[in-house]
Amino acid sequence: MKFFREKRLYFPELQDKKIQWLIIIAGIISIIAFLSAKIFTTEYALSHSDTKVSASQIMKNAISTISAYCDSTGIPINLTGDPNRTGLIGSEISPIATTLGNLEAKRTTTNPNFAALLVQLLEESGVVSGDTIAIGCSASFPALMIATLAAAQAMDVHPIFIVSLGTSSFGTTNPDFNLLHIYKVLRQNNIFAVSPAAISLGGDLDIGRDFEREIKERLIQQIRNSGYPFIYEPNLEKNVATRMNFFEGNSSTSRIAAFVNIGGSYANIGTSELALKIKPGLNRPNFIPPRAARGVVLEMAARGVPIIHLLYIKGLALKYGLPWDPIPLPEPVGPGSIARKSNNDIRFWVIASIYFAILIGLVGYGVRLNFLPTDRCNQRILS
């Protein structure tokens, strides 16, 4: 009996060592699998067509125009937050900044090659020259509005866009140089020739309910002075219906070929949690919430319109091989500017299958070892 008791004292130490070795082995296998996937996963370099080059160059010129305007008029550019001096990166805290934003994501979108990526996404959605696209722009990503309009211009596509002035932090957060002002500068300098179909305040309920009264009145006056139609409708269903009327009523063709959503505005995203399932890039959602919770994104999806979702910038940059937070900004459509990684390669799935099979085996062995009855453990030690 003494012998058995001694073995029971030693067994937990032996058992712990085995589990530690299992963890180490699992870690080594994970590293090997990761490196193998990196080596063997195919990366497809997307073609650099003349259209993509043109779109990227238009975006570069637009950013240079905004930067020069800020310099000539004394609008401050924060070199800490905007080291590339784009004039498109605002402050973290602002009277019209209603949600938190990621500074690196905002700077990443100022890469002129995002315009080339928008050409790629529009082409993937089936858009061709002469088509009409709809664009919903919050002020959180002014560079993406520029990228989308640049892509439309290069593709000879008619854009209908509605602008919301509310923003997350580091967007166009200056009430006196907001997204409406930025677009006016670009229009006056002949970068773009189209006008917004309508403007809204954005923010809570798309009516700036969370803005200070003085700020809200100032923005309303700016919109009225612009001469563009003003959307002020807190009811989501009515708001979406109004926007759809603008989009469809201004279409130069019988259909909207694609909808580009920029940012996360109340009117475009809606209140349904199903909107969270929409991934960055091209989507064709088949999940449609009730109309009362449906933003423009899923209203368009309900009508069979492809969705290009520009919100989760990290995922979009990783998927298409765009550099994260580049300093300085890359030149338009250069080597490695857009290279889409593909995980559909058979080699990737073989590696993944082997990896998970081994991992499951190790976990199963560890569980079996941990819950092995004491008498059987002692018998194994004695043997």
N, C-alpha and C positions, 0 to 999 in steps of 0.2 A: 504493500500500500504506500509505503514511503516513497518508493521509486516512482509510482504513478503521480503522487503529489508533486514531486520535484519536477516531473515532466510538464505538469500543468502550469507550474510557475514559469518555466522557460518558454512554453509554447506561445504566449502572447508576444514576446519579443521576436521570436522567429516569424510569427504571423505578420507583425508590423514591418519587418524587414522585407518580406515578400511583397507586401502592398507598396512599400516605398520603391522597390525595383519595378513593379508594374507601372507606377506613375512615371518613373524615369524613362522606361521603354516607350510608354505612350507618347511622352514628350518628344523623344527622338524620332519616332515614326511620324508624328505630326509635322516636324520640321522637314523631314525627307519628303513627305507628301506635298507640303507647301512649295518647296523648291522644285519638285518635279512638275507641279502644275504650272508654276511660273515659266519653266523651261519649255514645256511641251504645249502650253495653251497657245493657240494660233492668234496672232494679232493682225487684223486686216487693215492695211493702210487705205483709207478712203481716197478716192480719186480727187485730184485738185483741178476741177473743171474751171473754165473761164468764168462761169457764173459764181462759183465760190470765191474765186479771186476778186471778182468785182464787188461782191457783197462785203468781203473783209476790208477792201479798200474804202468802200463807202463808210463803213463803221469807223475805220481809223480816221478818216477825214472829219466825221461827226464829232469824235472825241477831241480831236485837235481844235475844232471850232469852239466847243464848249470851254476847253481849257483856256484858249486865247480870249474868249469873252470874259471869263472870270478875271484874268489878268488885267484886261483893259478897263473893267468897270470896278475893280477893287473888291470883288466878291472873294472872300478868303478861301484858300485851299489849305486844308490841314495836311501838312507834309508827313506827319506821323501816321495818320489814318489813310492818306491818299498819296503814297510816295511816287506813284506814276503820274501825278498831277493831271488827273482826268477831269476833275470838277464834278464827278458823278458819285462821290462818296461823301455822305453827310456825317453829322455828329451822332453820338450814341443816344443823347438825351435831347428831346425837342418837343415843342407843343403839339406837333402833328405826328410824332412817333408813338404809335399805340402798342406795339409789340416788340419783343426782343429780336434782334437780327444778328447774323454772324458776319463779322467784318471781313474775314478771309473769303467767304462766299461772295460777298458783294464785290470785292476786288477781283476775284477770279472772273466774274462776268464781264469785266471791262476789256478782256482779251478780244481783239478784233476778229479772231477766228471763231468766236461764237456766232458771228454772222454766217460764216461758212457752214457751221454745224446746223444752223436754222435752215439753210438751203437743203442740206442733207435730210433733215427731218421732214421738211415739207415735201421733198421728192419721195421719201419713203411713204408718206401719207397719200400719195397719188396726185398732188397738186402740180399743175402744168401751167405754162404761159397762158394768160387770159382768164385764169380762174380768179375767184374772190375768196379771200380768207378773212375770218373775224379774229380780233385780238382784244383780250381783256387785260389792261395794264394797271396794276397797282404801282405806287411810286416807290415800292421797296427795291425794285431792280431797274433803274432807268436805263442801264446799259443793255438790258435784254429787250426793252422797247426799241432801242436803236438797232440792235442786232436783227430783230424780227422785221422791222421796216426796211432795213438795208437788204435783207434777203428777198423780201417781196419786190423791192425795186429792181434788184439784179435779175430776178426771175420773170419780170414783167407780169407780176401778180397784183391784183387790186386789193389793198388792205382796208378793212373797216375796223377802226379801233376806238375803244372807249377807255378813258383815263380816269383813275381814282387818285385823289391827292393824299390820302392817308398812306402811311409808310411804316415799316419796321425800322429799328435803329440802323444807322449807317446808310440808309437810302437817301432820297431827296428830302432831307429833313428841315431845310431852311424854308419857312413860310413865305419868304419874299424871293425865293429862287427855287420854286418847287417844280414838279414835273411839267406843269403847264408852261412855266417860263422857259424851261429847257427846250421844250418842243418849239416854242415860238422862235427861239434863237436859231434852231436848226432850219425852220421854215424860212425865216428871213434871210438866211445865208444859202438858200437854194440847195440844201442837202436833201430835203424831202419836199414834195409838192402837195401831198394829201393833208387833210385836216381831220382832227378828231370828230367822230360822229356825235360824241357827247362827253360831258365831264361830270363826275360825282365827287363828293367830299371824301368818300371812303371812311375808314375808321368804323366805330361801332354802328351797326345797322346801316352802314353806307351813308349815314347822314352826319357823321362827325359828332355823335352824341357824347363822346369822351373828350372832345376838344374844349378848351376854354372858350367862353362866350366871345371874347374879343377876337381871338384867333379864328373862330368859326365865321364870324361876320366878315372878317377881312378876306378869307378864302372865298366866301360866297360872292363878295363884291368883285374879286378877281375873275371868277368864272363868268359873272354877268357882263363884265367889261370885255371879256374875250369874244363874246358874240356866239359862242358854241352852246348848243342845247345843254341844259342843266338837269341832271337826274337827282331828284330828292324824294326818295320813297323808302320808308323804313320797312314796309311789308315785303318780305323776301319774294313771295310769289309774284306780286305786282311789279317789283323791281326787275325780276328776271324777264317778265313779259315785256316790260318797256325796253329792256336791252335787246331782246330778240327782235322787237319791231325795228329798232335802229339797224341791227345787223341785216335783217332780211329785206327791209325797205330800201337800204342803200346798196344792195347787191347788184353788181353789173351783169350778173348771170342769174340763172334760175336756181342756183344752189350755193351754199357755203361749202367750199371744198375742204376746209380744216378750221379748227378753232385753236388758237394759241393762248394759253393761260399763263400770265406772268405774275408771280407772287401769290398771296393767299387772301385776297379780299373777300369780304363777307358775301357780296353779290355773286362773285364767280365760283367760290367754293361751296357756298350754302351751309346748311347746318347738319346735314346727314354725316354720320361717321363713315359711310361708304366712300366718301370723297378721299378718305385717308388711304384707301386701297389703290389709288391712282399713282402709278410710278412715274419717275422723271422720264421725259422723252415722249415717244409716240405711244398712245393708248387707244384701244377700241373697247371701252368698257361695256360689259353686258349686264351690269348691276345698276338698276335705276331705282332710286328711292322715291317716295311719294312727292308729288309736285310741291307741296308746302315746305319741304326740306331741301329742295333741289336748287342748286346754284346753276349758273350758266354752263359750267363745265358739263354737268350731268344732264342738263336740258339739251345741250348739243348732242351728247352721246345718245340720248333717247331718240334723237332724230337721225341717227346713223352717221353723224359727223365725226371724223377722226379728231382726237384730242392730242395736242402737243403741250405737255405739262412742264412748265419751267418754274420749279419751286425748290426741289431738293438738289441743290447745285453740286454737292459733293458726289452724289450718285451719278449725276449726268457727266461730270468731268471724268470720273473713273471709268464709266462705261465707254466713253469716246476718246479716252487718252489725252484729254486736254490738261495742261499743267495747272496745278493748284496754287493760287495766290502768286502768280509770276511777277517778278521784279527784275528787269524792266518788262514791259509788255512785249510779247512776241510780234514779229512782223507778220503781215497778212499771209496766210496759207503758205508757211514754209515747211521744211522737212520736219516730220513728226508732229505737225500742228493738230491733225485730227487722225487718230488711228484707233479704230474700234476693236476692242478685245472680244473674242468669241469663246464662250464656254461650251459651245455645242460640239466642239471637236470630239471625236470618239476617244481620243487619247485622254482627254480630261476626264471623261466619264469612267474610263477604265481605272485611272488613278484613284478617282473618288470612291469607286466601288471597292477596290482593294483596301483602301485606307479605312473606310467605315467597317468593312468586314473584320479587319484585324482589331480595330478599336472595340467593336462589340464583343469580340472574343476575349479581349483583355478584361473588359468590364465584367463579362460573365464569369470569368475565372476568379476575379477579385471578389465578386459577390458570393460565389460558392465557397471561397476560402474563408470569408468573413463569417458566414453562417454555418460552417461545418460543425456538427455536434462534437462535443468535447471528447467522448470516448473514441470516436473515429479519428480525431486529431491525434490522440495519444497513440492509437494503433499505427498511424502513419509515421509518427516519430520513432516508435519502437522498431518499425520495419526498416 
